[in-house]
Amino acid sequence: MAQKPSIPKGTRDFNPEQVAKRRYIFNTIQKQFERFGFQPIETPSFENSDTLMGKYGDEGDRLIFKILNSGDYLSKFTQFFNQRTIRFFEAYAFRLHNENIDVLEFLKNERASSTFYQRFFESELVGSDFKGIEIFDEKYESAIMHTIDENKDEVAILFNDIDDDFKNFDESRKLVASKLASQVFSTWLFNYDSKVSSIISEKALRYDLTVPFARYVVQHQNEIELPFKRYQIQPVWRADRPQKGRFREFYQCDADVVGSKSLWQEVEFVQLYDAVFSALGLKGTTIKINNRKILTGIAEVIGAKDKLIDFTVALDKLDKIGEEKVKDEMRSKGIPEDGISKLQPLFGISGSFKDQVAQLKPILASSEEGLKGIEELEFISEAISTLGLTSSTLQLDVTLARGLNYYTGAIFEVAAPESVSMGSIGGGGRYDDLTGIFGLKHVSGVGISFGLDRIYLVLEELNLFPETIAKSTDVLFINFGDKEALSCLKAIKILREIGVNAELYPDASKMKKQMNYANKRNIPFVVLVGEEEMITNTFTFKEMSSGIQDSVNIDQLIGKIINPS
Amino acid sequence: MAQKPSIPKGTRDFNPEQVAKRRYIFNTIQKQFERFGFQPIETPSFENSDTLMGKYGDEGDRLIFKILNSGDYLSKFTQFFNQRTIRFFEAYAFRLHNENIDVLEFLKNERASSTFYQRFFESELVGSDFKGIEIFDEKYESAIMHTIDENKDEVAILFNDIDDDFKNFDESRKLVASKLASQVFSTWLFNYDSKVSSIISEKALRYDLTVPFARYVVQHQNEIELPFKRYQIQPVWRADRPQKGRFREFYQCDADVVGSKSLWQEVEFVQLYDAVFSALGLKGTTIKINNRKILTGIAEVIGAKDKLIDFTVALDKLDKIGEEKVKDEMRSKGIPEDGISKLQPLFGISGSFKDQVAQLKPILASSEEGLKGIEELEFISEAISTLGLTSSTLQLDVTLARGLNYYTGAIFEVAAPESVSMGSIGGGGRYDDLTGIFGLKHVSGVGISFGLDRIYLVLEELNLFPETIAKSTDVLFINFGDKEALSCLKAIKILREIGVNAELYPDASKMKKQMNYANKRNIPFVVLVGEEEMITNTFTFKEMSSGIQDSVNIDQLIGKIINPS
């Protein structure tokens, strides 16, 4: 039986038109990246797991696609299984037997016993370190015995009668112990999944472009010149639950500079966003900017310095839930009432960038860091006013709090034009120590990224893709037979040499079928070379949109295709 | 401790220059693909395992990178482990105990016993079907007992003394049985690796572009128009042992047509190879062509129709080992002596395409299929002579036998110019039923591919990359301070708008450092704007290669950058 073909959920096939449209966006962005002096790098699709794991938080770790070791990964697992776990079982079963502990009742309720053993494995006696499980180590054996003894009452409640299955068995304790050991193992396997993963998988698919970039900078530090302005347009993979607009494979487009703290970089990134959206013909985007130092300053001023995340998470909801509910949330997080009243002026902030800054200053008067943040924003804003933007607006947004885990200075987010209901189509910020995780300290970086899939949807909705994108082949030559086809290929060769995309229909099929192919493929011109044309050395040229036909020589044919009326 | 960063073996980082050079090759190929009417598609990096497994032979299956199921893959494994295997252990251990079989000696030599159990698991009693292992199924329990009983003598030889480790144990048979069961499990786990893989992995990285293309055609058959001319340039992954020039991640560039048996496709693919190599400035490539039908015909004529692969493998070595050894190999494969003497004329074949065909014809006179192959080659060769090639030569090579598992008609292979010692830089052929595996029968296809990495090395060796590739930024503006920087950015903005790649050095560092950056980055021009220039509204323009400096206004600056002397 043939398989019914499909692709994994969250992934996509792209047809020729979609590829062309995506490429149009990539090429436009790439051209602007290069205008601004960024250079492309590419990194492998998979990295060593060590490079990626632990860089995106627990949730991120879970969403990283892991690649099974190739070849003999299972023999490695088997070896591991033999050497450690089996021996652990043995020692465990042996001890249970020798000490004559009645554990038969344990087995009644598998789920409950799992919970019981889970608790055991979470105890500090075993700990999260794998090495803890070593055979013949009396400490762990006694730990197991002890845990069981300590919980006898609980055990009695969990298993208050005998499993029917086991009545058929010789009820020897050792067999039971073996069963128990197996259960312990499966619980252990489940709880130690990251450890098991690391035994059978040592590589993982790229989760974003930032961590591989940091790895690249450190690994190649002797080859690159700082400041290093790089851009990277490559796919990333996330094991997220797929939903509308969220995919398991998607492209990221990032530009970053490392090795300079200059605020001119921030200025240039605002210009770069504007240049890309202008080149795409997308008017009315808003480049929102904030600074982590301002958020820290506000938290400081209201006495919630240790509650920066709680505070900003609440503030971030101002648009959605309004002032009162934001205050309620802050109260519930333990931010003091007098702090919240100090916030009052913040809720009324409005007007131009300058106006907003003027209103912010008094609030932050007592925070050195907050004032530093304002100074940075003013620098960027003033430079941008002088230089001017073409299609975008720069807007201060003190509620903007994305990436607070890593951003240390500027924070960017780009909103699509208001006429389109689409979230952010880009974002970025400054991070002070990205490469530190790989051992290269004190290298400041700043970068932005473009949300390709959303930009695609925005351009589609606003009908901003150039019309020429849908057309790939300029002209189709109809095939009337081998002699005619050879004549056609002679002309096609000339056309291709001067840059025309031309093709011959491969078979001498019915005229209707061939014309239909030209229509479906959106090919604007068709050329017919029959017996008569071969004799007179001419071509019958047909414009598909109008249906008008002409008899032309080769030079006229070229003219009609290159400069269509 | 910070990690020392590295990348997985067989993968590569690409620096800006390498990315630019690779892109140059991609873009050149892509442009020619489109000239010939091919349209791009893209498929996901990973496919469902079912789509890929079993399509590349056993060796291929082993080289496919499998992706671990995300999230709870281990709970699935645990569940499986609980439900089947543990129960199997129990029944097994229980029976061993009850029947009082002395199996302690089994455990002496783990490797030997693994072999023993492997043999057991390979027996038809268990078979390769996973469902065979079901607990409480008397058939399997007695099978185990029976196997042990039958092999008692062998067991005695394998284990002629007692393992020291086990002297410390209560030597109860049940414990031993438990150990034994565990060993059986690990052996089983090892032998059933593909089954375990399918439990913990359901997706795999693309191994080539051909199978995903076939899947695409079948899945989207209602959206595409046949004949479908597609090209695809995407990475593929193979868990091959990395070595010089062989990577675990590399790009493939394929163009294929499905849905037409027309030989004009083969003609066009020869032209396409020629067009790409001409566009890359690569002269002297040889496009070798053969036809499977000719190979089949020869095999038929010499009475070795059932030994086609043996015969072609031997013939393929003619260049390397010479006529006599080829004959020896054929003899050793059982090809009859009178068949080999019929081959004699084949070894003397030489001359032009036409000459070779003339020499082949009498050899194949009695084979209908062989003559059909000749006819096809003649058609292609004649068309190509009429149309002409620019940089390549078309050559008949009757020893060419790549892809015999799938090619059914034409077989292509491209050799790099003789001056470069590099193997094949491209290959392809016609396959009659590619999409059949996914349920769409009778769709003929033909395609070629380009070996990007080798083409890169050839262009590098022959110094054929355009010089302009190394340059990314046209002009660097030196930074003397914030006021000057803002002035620079005004000029930079103008330059970028007219297509110049321009950048400002982000910090007001020492002049020497900034000039050094321009040098290292290979930036041809530098502009200096100091206090004086700001007052006079001029720019000091420096050409890095000559060191010549000029004072210019903005229009002159543009002129100097756009039309350098």
Interface residues (C-beta under 8 A of the other chain):
Chain A: A2 Q3 K4 P5 S6 I7 P8 T11 R12 D13 F14 N15 P16 V19 A20 R23 E34 R35 F36 G37 Q39 P40 I41 E42 T43 P44 S45 F46 E47 N48 D50 T51 R62 L63 F65 K66 I67 L68 S70 G71 Y73 L74 S75 F77 T78 F81 N82 I86 F89 E90 A93 F94 H97 N98 E110 F169 D170 S172 K174 L175 S178 K179 S182 Q183 S186 T187 L189 F190 D193 V196 S197 I200 S201 E202 K203 L205 R215 Y216 V218 Q219 H220 E223 I224 E225 P227 K229 R230 P235 W237 A239 E249 V257 S260 K261 S262 W264 Q265 V267 E268 Q271 A275 A383 T386 L387 G388 G436 I437 F438 G439 S472 T473 L476 N479 A485 L486 L489 K490 K493 R496 G499 V500 N501 A502 E503 L504 Y505 P506 D507 Y517 K520 R521
Chain B: A2 Q3 K4 P5 S6 I7 P8 T11 R12 D13 F14 N15 P16 V19 A20 R23 E34 R35 F36 G37 Q39 P40 I41 E42 T43 P44 S45 F46 E47 N48 D50 T51 R62 L63 F65 K66 I67 L68 S70 G71 Y73 L74 S75 F77 T78 F81 N82 I86 F89 E90 A93 F94 H97 N98 E110 F169 D170 S172 K174 L175 S178 K179 S182 Q183 S186 T187 L189 F190 D193 V196 S197 I200 S201 E202 K203 L205 R215 Y216 V218 Q219 H220 E223 I224 E225 P227 K229 R230 P235 W237 A239 E249 V257 S260 K261 S262 W264 Q265 V267 E268 Q271 A275 A383 T386 L387 G388 G436 I437 F438 G439 S472 T473 L476 N479 A485 L486 L489 K490 K493 R496 G499 V500 N501 A502 E503 L504 Y505 P506 D507 Y517 K520 R521
